[in-house]
Amino acid sequence: MLKQGKSRHEQISDWLRSQIADGIYSINEKLPSESELGERFGVSRITVRRALQTLENEGSIYRRQGLGSFVREGRVQQGLIRLNDFVEDMTAAGIRASSKVLHFKPEKADSVVAAALGVSEDKSVFRLDRLRLGDGAPIAFDRTWLPAFYAQMIEQHDLAKETIYRVLENQYDIPVTGGRFRIQAVNARQDVADLLDVPVRRALLLIERVSFAAGDKPIYFQRRYYRSDKVAYELFLERGDNGGSLSMPLQEFEPVFTV
């Protein structure tokens, strides 16, 4: 049953991966026990544990003390303490990112966009719409507004392949220094639902972000609509030494993707 050329625990890991990929074991379903796997493959429980540890480390399974090993939903974690763009998020999560540019034209800023970008209402700004894909499937829809100054820098670039961050940083030496986020649940409108291939009024995760250059100068204001079945956020807070609730610094803030 075990192929030559790999260690025995690697071969067990490969077999379990194929069973999960083929749907033999579904999400949250319990895998065979260590003793059952050891008997099946004629190896010790230590070897089986190494195989299970490999799968747990890569996010394919999770283990519960005294209960066994279970198939994890196809999710990969990566941190957002550092400000990342979409491609960096997807790459870190082991997902192939791609984009489709749907719209990139000037329009007048409404009151919300004007306030976010620090411009006067009705001032001309550029709106960029992109459908974001993970492994070829719709995962998010971005609507981004930029002042004309920054829009003119990126408009000649292929924004289906390049990111705003990378164009500004690599081509114009304008580093993106920070961002302000707001996260909330919203119901999908018809236009967004059609793009993301979900029913109208399906719950989406909306992330509003303003990204800044040096001197807190707004580069863009963005609304990103994530499919709620494709991403969730996990965070870890550290309790303060004084035991109170006023000191709980953020240690981890991680999107968890499902594709």
N, C-alpha and C positions, 0 to 999 in steps of 0.2 A: 504493500500500500504506500510506503514511503519511497520517494524518489531519491536517487543518488545525487551527490554533488552539494547538498546543503546539510547543515546540522539537523539533528532530529527535531529540535524545538522549532527551527525555522520551517521545516516541512509541515509540522502540525499547525503552525500559524498560517501557512499558505492554504492548507486544507480548510481550516475554519473560515478564512477570508472568502474562499470560493463558495462555501456553504451559505454564508451570509449574502454574498453577491447574487447567488442564484435563487435567493428567497426561501431556502430550506428552513432558515431560522429568521423570523421577522422581528421588527423593532420591539424591544422589551421582552422578547422571548428568552427563556432560560436555555443556556447551552448545556451539553452533557457535562457531568461532574468531572472533577479531576481524576477520580478513580475510574470512571467509565472511559475517559479519553486515554488514560494509561493502559487500560486493558485492551482497548481497540488497537492502539499502536504499539503495544508491547514495550512501553517505556516507563520510567519511574515518574512519580508524582512531581519530583523536582523539575524534570524536563517539561512536564505539562505546565507547571506553574510559570516557567520561563516563557513558554509559548503564549500563555494567557497574559502575562505581563507585557509582552511585546504588543499585543492587540490593544491592551488597555492604554499603553503609552501613546499609541497612534490614534486613539479615540474611537476605535471600532466597537469596543465593548466596555461595560462597567461591571464592577464586582461589588457584591454586598456580603459583608462578613456573616458567615453562617448560612447564607442562602445560595451562593453560587455566582456564576457569571452570566451576564445578560447582554443582548445586542443593543448597542447604543444607536439612537437615531443618527443618520448620516450627517453629523455636525462636527465642525472643527472650531476650536477657540483661538482667538488671537486678541492681543491687548489693544485698548484704545486710549491708554494714558498718553501715548504719543499721538499727535495729530497726523492722521493718514488720509490719503485719497482713496477712491474706490478700488483702483487697481492694486494698491498696496494692501488694502484690507483683504481682497480676494486672494492675492498671491500668498499672503501669510497664512490664509486658511486652507491653502492647497486647492483652490478653485480657479479654473481658467476664466478670466474676466474678458468681456468684450462689450462694446457699446454701439448704439445706433443713434446718430444725430437726427433729430426730427424737426428741429426749428432753431434758427439763429438769426434773429432780426432785431432791429431797434423798436422800442415802444416807449410810451410815457410811463414814468414810475408812479404807481399809486401810493397812497399814504404809508402803507406798511413797508413797501420796498424802499421808498424814499427815506424813511426813518432808519431802516437797517443799514443803508449805504451812506447815510449822512449827506443826502442831496435834497434839493428842493422838490416838492411834489410837482409832477408833470414834466420833470426834466427827462431828457432822452437817455435811456439806458438800453442795454442789449439783453435779450432773453434767450437763453440756451436751454433747449429741451433735449434730454438724452434718455433712451431706454437702456437700462443696465442689465447685462446678462451674466449669469454664472453657469459655466459649462454649457452654454448655448440656450439656457432657459431664462425667461424673464424673472428677475429678482427684485429690481427696483426701477423707479422712474424719477429722474431728477429734473427739476425746473430751477434754473440758475439765472440770477440777474447780476450783470456786471456794469460798472461805470464805463463809459466809452473809452477812457484812457486804457483800461486793461483789456477790454474787448478787442480793440484794434491790434493789440499785441498777439492775440491768440487766433484771430479770425482766419488767418492764412494757414493754420495748422490743421492737421487731420484729427479732429477731436473725437473721432470714433476709435482712434488708437492712442492718442496722446492725452494726458491729463493737464488740467489747468496748472496744477502745482508744478509739474515737471517743465512745462513750457516756460513759465515765469522764472523758475529757479535756474534752469539750465540755459535758456536762451537770452534772458534779460537780467540775470543775477538779482532777481527780486525774491528773496526768501519769504515763504509764508510762515509767519512767526507764531500764530495762534488762532484759536477759533472759539466761538461761543455757541453752545448747543442748547436746543430745547426739544424734548422728546415727548410725544403724545400719541394717543390712539385716535384714529379718525376712520370714518366709513368711506369706502371707495366711491367716488363719483363715476358716472358712466364713462367719461373719456379715459380716466386713469384705470378703471376696471378693464376696459377693452385692451389697453396696452399691456397690462400685467396678467391678462388671461385669468381673471377672477370674477366672481359674480358682483354685480352692483351692490353697494353697501357692505361688502365684505370688510371686516376690520383690517386696517393697515397700520403700520408703524410709521408715523411721520416724524422725521428729524429735520428741524430747521437749524441752519448753521450760517453764521457770518464768519468768514475767514479774513484775517488781517495780515497786512504787511507791517514792516517796522513803523513805529510811531502810532500803532493802532489805527492804521489807515485801512478802511474796508476794501477788500478785493472783490468779494462777491457775497451775495445773499442767496441761499439755496434752500429749496424744499425737496427733500428726498422721501419718496413714498416706498417703503419696503413691504413686500408681501409678508404678512404675519406668520405664514407657514414656512417662510424661508429664513427668518432671522428673529432672534430674541437677544436680550442683553442680560448678562450676568455681572454682578459687582461684588466686591469684597470690601468690607469696612473694618477698620481696626479700632477696637475700643480703647479709649484714652486711659492712661495710667492712673488717673484719679478716680476711675470707675464711674465717672459721670457721662452724660450724653452729649456734652458740648464739644468733646474732642474725639472725632471719629474720622480720621483722615482716610481718603480714598486710596486703596492699594491696588485694586484691579477694577477695570470696567471693560467688559469683553462682549463683543457681538458673537453670537453663536449661529452659524449658517447651516441651512439644510438645502441641499440641491439634489 
